[in-house]
Amino acid sequence: MTFSLLARCPETGRFGMVISSSSPAVAARCAHARAGVGVAASQNVTDPALGTRLLDRMAAGAAAGAAVESVVAEAPHVDWRQLLAVDATGRTAHHSGAHILGTWAVAEAEGVIAGGNLLAHAGVPAAMVAGFAAAGGDFGDRLVAALMAGAEAGGEAGPVHSAGLLMVDRESWPIASLRCDWDDAARPIEVVARAWEVYAPQMAAYVQRARDPSLAPSYGVPGDE
C-alpha cells in the first residue's frame, strides 16, 4: 500500500525520506529519521516501533544491514513487514517479509533506497531512484522529484491519499516534516510538493530562529519591526 524513497545527502549529511500510500497518515506511521544516525521506513502492515528500533541500532553503531538483521530476528510478525534503512555512511538495507501485499520491489543506489508494496508494477522503486539521481537543486527538491517519479511510473496499484516528506540535519528535530494525511482527490503528492515549494525558501530561517532568535530575519507578521 506504499511506495517510498530514503536517502543520505553526501554534500550535507542530511537524511530524508518521501512516501505515499492509499492509507491515511502514512508518513506519521512509516517515516523515521534521526540526525547523524540515519533514516528508516517501517511499511506494509506497519509496526512504527520497528522504525525506532532500526534507528536505535544504527545509533549504537550498527550498519544498516546489521540493524535490519537484528530487528528482523527479534520482531514478532516480521513476515508482514517491509523495512528499509540508510545508515550514517550511506549504506542501505531492507527486509520484505513473506506476506507483503501485492507486487513489491526494492531498488538501491549509493546512499539511496526505494521500496514499495501493492505496486502498479515492480519497476516503480527503480523509477524513484532514477528520478532522485536525475534531479537537481536542494536535497528536498530531489526527494520530491523521486516521489513524483514514482507516481508517474504508476505508483501504487490504486489511488493514493496520503504522502509526506521528512528531513533531518544537525538538529535533534526534523528541519522539514511535511505531510498530507488525507486527500479525497488522490493528489497528496502534489500537496506535499507545493508545501515544500513554500517551505524550502524559509527553512533556514526557521532553523535560525530555534538556534538564536536574535539573529533571525524578520518574522514578517503584523507588528514585527
C-alpha positions in Angstrom: 0.0 0.0 0.0 3.1 2.2 -0.1 6.0 3.5 -2.1 8.9 5.4 -0.5 12.5 6.5 -1.0 15.1 7.1 1.7 18.4 8.8 1.1 21.5 10.4 2.6 22.8 13.6 1.1 26.5 13.2 0.6 27.1 17.0 0.4 25.3 18.0 3.6 25.0 14.8 5.6 21.2 15.2 5.8 18.9 12.3 5.8 15.5 12.3 4.2 12.5 10.3 3.1 9.4 10.6 0.9 6.5 8.3 1.0 2.9 7.9 -0.3 0.1 5.5 0.2 -3.6 4.8 -0.3 -3.8 4.6 3.6 -4.3 7.7 5.7 -1.4 9.5 7.5 1.3 7.2 6.0 4.2 9.5 7.0 3.1 9.6 10.6 3.4 5.8 10.9 6.1 4.8 8.5 8.8 7.6 8.3 11.6 7.7 10.8 14.9 9.7 10.7 17.5 10.9 13.2 20.2 13.4 12.7 23.7 11.9 12.4 22.2 8.4 12.5 20.1 7.6 9.5 16.7 7.1 8.1 14.3 4.2 8.3 11.0 3.1 7.0 8.6 0.5 8.5 5.9 -0.1 6.0 3.4 -2.6 4.5 1.3 -3.8 7.5 3.0 -1.2 9.7 4.6 -1.5 13.1 6.0 2.0 13.7 8.1 0.7 16.6 10.4 -1.1 14.2 11.5 2.2 12.6 12.5 3.5 16.0 14.4 0.2 16.7 16.3 0.5 13.5 17.4 4.0 14.3 18.4 2.9 17.9 20.5 0.0 16.5 22.3 2.4 14.0 22.8 5.0 16.7 24.5 2.3 18.7 27.0 1.7 15.8 25.3 -1.0 13.7 25.5 -0.7 10.0 22.2 -0.6 8.1 22.4 -4.3 7.2 23.2 -5.4 10.8 20.4 -3.2 12.1 17.8 -4.7 9.8 19.0 -8.2 10.5 18.8 -7.8 14.3 15.4 -6.2 14.2 14.0 -8.9 11.9 15.5 -11.6 14.2 13.7 -10.2 17.2 10.4 -8.7 15.9 7.2 -10.6 16.0 5.0 -10.9 12.8 8.0 -9.8 10.7 6.7 -11.6 7.7 4.1 -8.8 7.3 6.7 -6.0 7.5 8.7 -4.2 4.9 11.7 -2.4 6.3 14.2 0.0 4.6 17.2 1.7 6.1 20.1 4.1 5.3 22.9 4.5 7.8 25.3 7.3 8.7 27.7 6.4 5.9 25.0 5.8 3.2 24.9 2.0 3.4 21.4 0.6 2.6 19.5 -2.5 3.7 16.0 -3.9 3.5 13.7 -6.7 4.5 10.4 -7.7 2.8 8.5 -10.5 4.5 6.7 -13.4 3.0 3.3 -11.8 3.5 4.0 -8.4 1.8 0.9 -7.2 -0.1 0.7 -7.5 -3.8 3.6 -6.7 -6.1 6.6 -5.4 -4.2 10.1 -4.4 -5.1 13.2 -2.6 -3.8 15.8 -0.6 -5.7 19.1 0.7 -4.4 22.0 3.1 -5.3 24.8 4.6 -3.3 23.1 6.3 -0.3 19.6 5.7 -1.7 17.0 3.0 -1.4 13.4 2.9 -2.6 10.8 0.3 -2.0 7.1 -0.4 -2.1 4.3 -2.9 -1.9 0.9 -3.2 -3.7 2.7 -1.5 -6.5 1.4 -0.9 -10.0 4.5 -2.9 -11.2 7.9 -3.9 -9.9 9.7 -1.0 -11.7 8.3 1.8 -9.5 11.2 1.8 -7.0 13.8 1.9 -9.7 12.0 4.8 -11.3 12.2 6.7 -8.0 15.9 6.1 -7.6 16.4 7.3 -11.2 14.3 10.3 -10.5 16.3 11.2 -7.4 19.6 10.8 -9.3 18.5 12.9 -12.2 17.1 15.8 -10.2 19.0 18.9 -9.3 18.6 21.5 -6.6 18.3 21.1 -2.9 18.2 17.7 -1.2 14.5 18.3 -0.6 13.9 19.1 -4.3 15.5 15.7 -5.2 13.3 13.9 -2.7 10.2 15.5 -4.1 11.4 14.6 -7.6 11.8 11.0 -6.6 8.3 10.8 -5.2 6.8 12.4 -8.3 8.8 10.0 -10.5 7.3 7.0 -8.5 3.8 8.3 -9.1 4.5 9.0 -12.8 5.8 5.4 -13.1 2.5 4.1 -11.8 2.9 4.3 -8.0 0.5 2.1 -6.1 -1.9 -0.2 -7.8 -4.8 2.1 -6.7 -5.2 5.8 -5.9 -3.0 7.3 -3.2 -4.5 9.6 -0.5 -1.6 10.5 1.8 2.1 11.5 1.4 4.9 13.0 3.3 8.5 14.3 3.3 10.8 14.0 6.3 14.3 15.5 6.6 16.8 15.9 9.4 20.1 17.7 9.5 22.2 18.7 12.6 19.3 19.5 15.0 17.6 17.0 17.3 14.3 17.7 15.5 13.3 17.4 11.8 14.1 20.5 9.8 11.3 19.5 7.4 8.3 17.4 8.2 5.6 18.0 5.6 2.5 15.8 5.4 -0.8 15.4 3.6 -2.6 12.9 5.8 -5.6 12.6 3.6 -6.7 14.0 0.2 -10.0 12.9 -1.3 -8.9 14.0 -4.7 -6.0 11.5 -4.7 -3.4 14.3 -5.1 -1.5 14.1 -1.8 1.9 14.1 -3.6 1.1 17.4 -5.3 0.0 18.8 -1.9 3.3 17.9 -0.3 5.3 19.1 -3.3 3.5 22.5 -3.0 4.2 22.6 0.7 7.9 22.0 0.0 7.9 24.8 -2.6 6.6 27.2 0.0 8.6 26.0 2.9 12.0 25.5 1.3 13.0 29.2 1.0 12.1 29.7 4.7 13.6 26.5 6.2 17.0 28.1 7.1 15.2 31.0 8.8 13.1 28.6 11.0 16.3 26.7 12.0 18.0 30.0 12.9 15.0 31.1 15.0 15.4 27.9 17.0 19.2 28.4 17.4 19.2 32.1 18.2 16.1 34.3 17.6 18.1 37.5 18.0 20.0 36.6 14.7 16.9 35.5 12.8 15.4 37.5 10.0 12.1 39.4 10.3 9.2 37.2 11.1 7.0 39.1 8.5 3.9 39.3 10.7 1.9 42.4 11.7 3.6 44.3 14.5 7.1 42.8 13.7 9.5 45.7 13.3 
